[in-house]
Amino acid sequence: MDAIPTRMGDGSFARMTRDEIKRDLGGRHRPGGAQRAKVPPLAQDELDHLLEIYASRARFTGVDLVTRWF
């Protein structure tokens, strides 16, 4: 499987396979993070969406504009 260029949390360059990104997104090595943050854990479809963003070969990635402004 091809390695995807990405950056780590400290900004350093890294290459990860899609499976490595998926495993990292799962956060199984950081149990209780959502609970400590007092937020609901991400649903599987949300994790899948993040995987698609992080594994994209596109040079730039964006999100849809929010139609409701606060």
C-alpha positions as CSV (number, residue, x, y, z in Angstrom):
1,M,0.0,0.0,0.0
2,D,1.3,3.5,-0.9
3,A,2.3,5.8,1.9
4,I,0.5,9.1,2.0
5,P,2.5,12.2,2.9
6,T,1.1,13.9,6.0
7,R,2.2,15.9,9.0
8,M,2.3,14.9,12.7
9,G,0.8,17.0,15.5
10,D,4.1,18.8,16.0
11,G,4.2,19.7,12.2
12,S,7.0,17.2,11.3
13,F,6.6,15.5,7.9
14,A,5.6,11.8,7.9
15,R,4.3,9.2,5.5
16,M,1.6,6.8,6.6
17,T,-0.5,4.1,4.9
18,R,-4.2,4.4,4.8
19,D,-4.4,1.6,7.4
20,E,-2.0,3.5,9.7
21,I,-4.1,6.6,9.4
22,K,-7.3,4.6,10.1
23,R,-5.7,3.0,13.2
24,D,-4.5,6.4,14.4
25,L,-8.0,7.9,13.9
26,G,-9.5,5.1,15.9
27,G,-7.7,6.4,19.0
28,R,-7.9,3.0,20.7
29,H,-4.5,3.8,22.3
30,R,-6.1,6.9,23.9
31,P,-9.1,5.6,25.8
32,G,-11.3,8.1,27.6
33,G,-10.3,11.2,25.6
34,A,-13.8,12.1,24.6
35,Q,-15.0,11.4,28.2
36,R,-12.3,13.7,29.6
37,A,-13.2,16.4,27.1
38,K,-16.9,15.9,28.0
39,V,-17.9,15.4,24.4
40,P,-19.5,12.4,22.7
41,P,-17.0,10.1,20.9
42,L,-16.9,10.3,17.1
43,A,-19.3,8.0,15.3
44,Q,-17.9,5.5,12.8
45,D,-19.3,7.5,9.8
46,E,-17.4,10.6,11.2
47,L,-14.2,8.6,11.5
48,D,-14.7,7.3,8.0
49,H,-15.1,10.9,6.7
50,L,-11.9,12.0,8.5
51,L,-10.1,9.1,6.9
52,E,-11.2,10.2,3.5
53,I,-9.9,13.7,4.1
54,Y,-6.6,12.6,5.6
55,A,-6.0,9.9,3.0
56,S,-6.8,12.2,0.1
57,R,-4.0,12.8,-2.5
58,A,-5.4,16.3,-3.1
59,R,-2.9,19.1,-2.4
60,F,-5.5,21.2,-0.7
61,T,-8.5,20.1,1.3
62,G,-11.5,22.2,2.3
63,V,-14.9,21.9,3.8
64,D,-18.3,23.2,2.8
65,L,-19.2,26.7,3.9
66,V,-21.4,26.9,6.9
67,T,-24.7,28.6,6.0
68,R,-25.4,29.6,9.6
69,W,-23.1,32.2,11.2
70,F,-22.8,32.7,14.9
